Amino acid sequence: MKPEESLAITERVKSMLRRHGVADRKHAAQLSMLLQISPQSTYKKLDGQLQWTLDDILAIASAMKESASSLLDDPRETQLERAVLRFNDGEIDCMVKVGAAPGPLSRPEYLALREHDRWSVYPASRAPDAAVIAIQEIVIRPLQAANAPRIAIIDDDNDTAELIAMVLDSKGFQTLTLAGVEELQSQLRERTFDGYIIDWYLGGATAEDCVKVIRRTAGEVPPILLLTGNIDSGLANESDITRLMVEYGLKPPFEKPYRVEIIAAELVRSLKEVAKANALVANAPA
């Protein structure tokens, strides 16, 4: 996380606390209690000397009963959501401001339906019957190159998945968040991914089913990164994780508190390894 990004989050944290009646002089004490860290560490976070972690953001937003994304987003853009504008045989990634179902006298130009982690937007004249939500605004930006690595983030905690996706998107990745193995199987029938991030504990199951589906469908090449915060609690069995690491060639899992910048760096490194291996194969003598 860049220093200016950390400072921006600090200002949003302070603003959120003020909205909930926490006076400025009590910010440090309140955060120290919420994050279960020392007052000294809290002051360092507020002064920009320590970075905010994903767990920090989730804990603060949860305590305040607000969206965690509001601490990462520019407040002017909190109403914009990820979408795909579909037209003829093409599509464009975009951001949209979502309205409501149009009334009987309304004539919206674009209609949308929710699909997985984003909206599918259509010109009203060609929208499917299921697209019944009016779109108030469409913003198209060159956020990602067409060949940006596509990463699937599999986590049944939507807030965590979306926050990881937002950070990776800002690093030049294309991300798709999925809730579990069924959504993963559905997506793999339609597209490929360059890498995967999977939370170890997915409701009543583990990441093992997802790993097996990926290796059976996509082969041994795409890197798979595991996330876990449950080893100490006993929900994540260390022997199960190590067995999967050996059997499927996985790296050690990232444990809480998650450092998304480090996860992004590991993705970059792993994808470079894949590209280098592919180049050696392509240049090998026949």
Secondary structure as UniProt FT lines:
FT   HELIX           3..19
FT   TURN            20..21
FT   HELIX           24..26
FT   HELIX           27..35
FT   HELIX           39..46
FT   TURN            47..48
FT   HELIX           54..64
FT   HELIX           68..71
FT   HELIX           75..77
FT   TURN            78..79
FT   STRAND          80..87
FT   TURN            88..89
FT   STRAND          90..98
FT   TURN            104..105
FT   STRAND          110..115
FT   TURN            116..117
FT   STRAND          118..123
FT   HELIX           124..126
FT   TURN            129..130
FT   STRAND          133..139
FT   TURN            146..147
FT   STRAND          150..154
FT   HELIX           158..170
FT   TURN            171..172
FT   STRAND          174..178
FT   HELIX           181..188
FT   TURN            189..190
FT   STRAND          195..199
FT   STRAND          201..202
FT   TURN            203..204
FT   STRAND          205..206
FT   HELIX           208..218
FT   STRAND          224..228
FT   TURN            231..234
FT   HELIX           238..248
FT   STRAND          254..255
FT   HELIX           260..283
//
